[in-house]
Amino acid sequence: MANSKLRRQIAYQAAMLMYQREESEYYRAKMKASKQICKGWVKPKDLPSNAEIRDEIQKLARMLEGDSRDDNLQAMRVEALRIMRILNRFRPRLIGSVFTGHVRKGSDIDIHVFSDSIESVTGELDYHGFVYDTEFKRVVKNGERQVFKHIHVSDRFPVELTVYPTTKVSYVFKSSITGKAIEKASITQLETFLANQYPDLNLEHAVAEAEEKVDRFQVYYSLLLPLENVKQSPKYHPEGDALYHSLQVFDRACDCLPYDEEFLLAALLHDVGKGIDPYDHVYSGLESLQGVITQRTGWLIEHHMEAHKLHDRTIGARARKRLEQNESYEELVLLGECDRAGRVAGVEASELEEALEYIRQISDAYS
């Protein structure tokens, strides 16, 4: 097998592994791909470069995502500018695929920010209502042990902020793909870049529109979090607060229909109204979720109390027949079972952020 042909095959296979998110690092992807193709050791000179793999990923993205890729790239760049303006005092720099254009489905918006306190950055995110988690990643780079501080923001697009000390504002970071200085853009440079790339785009209008677009998962988070303080009757809910109950119901739903996003959302969100109006939690919950759930999820939430009457056989024949005529009747019965099963004191349950991230991943995979 000619070396050039072998390199192309390994590059394609590695690209497929990375495009499908089975691997996230170039080195691991190329080593795994080489083992799959050659069933043994491969000479280093026969391995493709990171740049060759990146090019293959872009071919896959163009082939599989079509025109939506370009529209998505523009939206991600506008969103990057919006977030950078919010974090202006930390001298943000856009780097990576969103700036260079090498995006694929699920790509992060990568931004460097500079602060001697990660809490200052998270405080700004808190003020603007972002949902995020922090990561301290220990790596060995150039023979030196380093700790990278990352903030993963869950928004319309995933955002990864890497926090560096202020002394590194002028530091020249090298690309793991090209070995050269990474391409980056400050706020002013990004504004100029966008004006040149999209001459027909009204940038300020686009940023304002991005500001108005609500990430539905932030809405879910804001409605679910207060349930932690909603205490329930120990007679019916020995497990305790409404959030703990909701997470238990979600876990049971995952056991039953792990890829049904609408059903999982109904399980997780069915009691959000208890944090608004405990005397009519179904109506108040549906009102607060208007526009951020599907009709099917809404129907399941609307009738989840009737699911218990179905179980107890206390529902009228006409009401039962009406429910049976809906194509999601079986899932409604199942939701009732999950609701009753999610009332166990002391059982381990998913964290709220984990539950939302699980559903977000399903949404991204099937959108």
Buried (B, 14 or more C-beta within 10 A) or exposed (E): EEEEEBBBBBBBBBBBBBBEEEBEEBEBBBBBBBBEBBEEEBEEEBBBBBBBBBBBBBEBBEEEBEEEBEEBBBBBBBBBBBBBBBBEEBBBBBBBBBBBEBBBBEBBBBBBBBBEEBEEBBEBBEEEEBBBBBEEEEEEEEEEEEEEBBBBBBBBBBBBBBBBEEEEEEEEBEBEBEEEEBEBBBBEEBBEBBEEEBEEBEBEEBBEEBEEEEBBBBBBBBBBBBBBEBEBEEEEBEBBBBBBBBBBBBBBBBEBBEEBBBBBBBBBBBBBBBBBBEEEBBEBBBEBBEEBBEEBBBBBBBBBEBBBBBBEEEBEEEEBEBBEEBEBBEBBBBBBBBBBBBBBEEEEBBEBBBBBBBBBEBEEEEE
